[in-house]
Amino acid sequence: MSVNPSDGLGKRLARYRRLAGMSAQQLSDALGGQLSRVMIANIERGSKKDVTVDQILAIAYALQVPPVVLMVPVEEPMRWVRVIDGRQKGTVANLRAGALAEWITYWPSPFRGDRDRPDPAMAKANSVAASFTLARTMLRLLKEHDILTDEVDSLAQKVQEDPERGDVLAERQAELESVAQKLEDLGVDLTNFKIDE
């Protein structure tokens, strides 16, 4: 029998809240009161299922767990989960919870091939290493970008005092542009947003 993704959300929330050693009131406090203790209790009982993405992300952050563990029964990876198949109007696809969790965490779509029986082993073999490699590459390049940005800023000030350092500045700026291009190619948005944007 398949279940909806929201089925069991309350049990999962209660489980991870307890694992975090928090009471419902402590979780509410950690969320700045955005969800009251009563609302948390209602979610855990299953009487409140209309939990927003914002709320799931906030709860997961407060509990220090990946949001996917609240969204999908990852503790039962072979359980069938119903999802609306947006590719074919009005149809329902049944996916294994493990495959759905992998898909949510940016692994290949389980809709490839036999959409009712996605092959989690294939998804893992083809993408787990690639996903982690991509993440490590992005993080390495972001760190390199930050270091080069600081160097360029520092050198720009020193060039005003000592124009002979202009060559070093130009070299570092070229390196910075190269790293920025690599990050852009990976889909990283380097816009320097302010906290309230």
C-alpha positions in Angstrom: 0.0 0.0 0.0 1.3 3.5 -0.9 1.1 6.5 1.4 1.1 10.3 0.8 4.3 12.1 1.6 2.5 14.0 4.4 1.3 10.7 6.0 3.6 10.2 9.0 5.0 13.7 9.0 3.8 14.1 12.6 5.5 10.9 13.7 8.7 11.9 11.9 8.6 15.3 13.5 8.1 13.8 17.0 10.9 11.3 16.4 13.5 13.8 15.4 12.3 16.3 18.1 12.9 13.7 20.7 16.2 12.7 19.2 17.2 16.3 19.5 16.3 16.2 23.1 13.7 19.0 22.7 10.2 19.3 24.1 7.5 20.8 21.9 7.8 24.0 23.8 11.5 24.1 23.3 11.1 23.6 19.6 8.5 26.4 19.5 10.9 28.6 21.4 13.7 27.7 18.9 11.4 28.7 16.1 10.8 32.1 17.7 7.2 31.2 18.4 6.4 31.0 14.7 4.8 27.6 15.5 3.2 27.3 18.9 3.6 24.3 21.1 -0.1 23.5 20.3 0.6 23.6 16.5 3.6 21.4 16.9 1.5 18.9 18.9 -1.2 19.0 16.2 1.3 18.3 13.5 2.7 15.4 15.6 -0.8 14.0 16.2 -1.6 14.2 12.4 -4.4 16.7 12.8 -2.5 19.4 11.1 -1.1 18.4 7.7 -0.9 21.7 5.9 2.6 22.4 6.9 4.4 24.9 4.6 7.8 24.5 3.0 8.9 27.5 5.1 7.8 25.7 8.3 9.4 22.4 7.3 12.7 24.2 6.6 12.5 26.1 9.9 11.7 23.0 11.9 14.5 21.0 10.2 17.0 23.8 10.8 16.0 24.0 14.5 16.3 20.2 14.9 19.5 20.2 12.8 18.3 17.5 10.4 18.0 17.5 6.6 14.5 18.6 5.6 14.0 15.4 3.6 13.8 13.3 6.8 10.6 15.2 7.7 9.1 15.2 4.2 9.6 11.5 3.3 9.6 8.3 5.3 13.4 7.7 4.8 13.3 5.3 7.7 11.2 3.0 5.4 13.1 3.3 2.1 11.1 0.6 0.4 7.7 2.0 1.3 5.7 3.2 -1.7 4.8 6.9 -1.7 2.2 8.5 -3.9 3.1 11.6 -5.9 1.2 13.4 -8.6 2.9 12.8 -11.9 3.0 16.3 -13.3 4.1 15.0 -16.7 0.8 13.2 -17.2 -2.3 15.2 -16.1 -4.2 13.6 -13.3 -2.0 10.5 -12.8 -0.4 9.3 -9.7 3.1 7.8 -9.6 4.1 5.4 -6.8 7.7 5.8 -5.9 9.8 4.0 -3.2 10.5 6.4 -0.3 14.3 5.9 -0.8 14.1 6.9 -4.4 12.0 9.9 -3.6 14.4 11.0 -0.9 17.3 10.7 -3.3 15.4 12.7 -5.9 14.6 15.4 -3.4 18.2 15.7 -2.4 19.1 16.4 -6.0 19.9 12.9 -7.4 18.5 11.9 -10.7 14.8 11.9 -11.2 13.1 8.6 -10.3 10.7 9.2 -13.2 13.3 7.9 -15.7 12.5 4.6 -17.2 9.9 2.6 -15.4 8.4 5.4 -13.4 6.5 3.1 -11.1 9.7 1.1 -10.2 12.6 3.5 -10.1 16.0 1.8 -9.5 17.6 3.4 -6.5 20.7 1.4 -7.0 21.1 2.9 -10.5 20.5 6.4 -9.1 23.1 5.9 -6.4 25.7 4.3 -8.8 25.3 7.1 -11.3 25.1 10.1 -9.0 26.1 9.8 -5.4 29.7 10.2 -6.2 29.0 12.9 -8.7 26.8 14.8 -6.3 29.4 14.8 -3.6 32.2 15.7 -6.0 30.1 18.6 -7.4 29.4 19.8 -3.8 33.1 19.5 -2.9 34.2 21.3 -6.1 31.7 24.2 -5.4 32.9 24.6 -1.8 36.6 24.5 -2.8 36.0 27.1 -5.6 33.9 29.3 -3.2 36.7 29.2 -0.7 39.2 30.0 -3.4 37.0 32.9 -4.6 36.8 34.4 -1.1 40.6 34.2 -0.7 41.2 35.7 -4.1 38.6 38.5 -3.5 40.4 39.4 -0.2 43.8 39.4 -2.0 42.5 41.5 -4.8 41.0 44.1 -2.4 44.2 44.2 -0.4 46.4 44.5 -3.5 44.2 47.2 -5.0 45.0 49.4 -1.9 48.7 48.6 -2.0 48.9 49.4 -5.8 47.9 53.0 -4.9 51.0 53.2 -2.7 53.3 51.1 -4.9 52.3 51.0 -8.6 54.9 48.3 -9.3 52.5 45.8 -7.7 50.1 46.3 -10.6 51.3 43.2 -12.4 50.6 41.0 -9.3 47.1 42.7 -9.0 46.3 41.9 -12.6 47.4 38.3 -12.2 45.2 37.9 -9.1 42.3 39.6 -10.9 42.6 37.1 -13.8 42.7 34.2 -11.4 39.6 35.6 -9.6 37.7 36.0 -12.9 38.6 32.4 -13.9 37.3 31.0 -10.6 34.2 33.2 -10.9 33.6 31.8 -14.4 34.0 28.2 -13.1 31.5 28.8 -10.4 29.0 30.4 -12.8 29.4 27.4 -15.1 28.4 25.2 -12.1 25.3 27.3 -11.6 26.5 29.2 -8.5 25.0 32.7 -8.1 27.7 35.0 -6.8 25.4 37.9 -6.2 26.3 39.4 -2.9 22.8 39.6 -1.3 22.2 41.5 1.9 20.7 39.6 4.8 17.3 41.3 4.3 17.0 40.7 0.5 
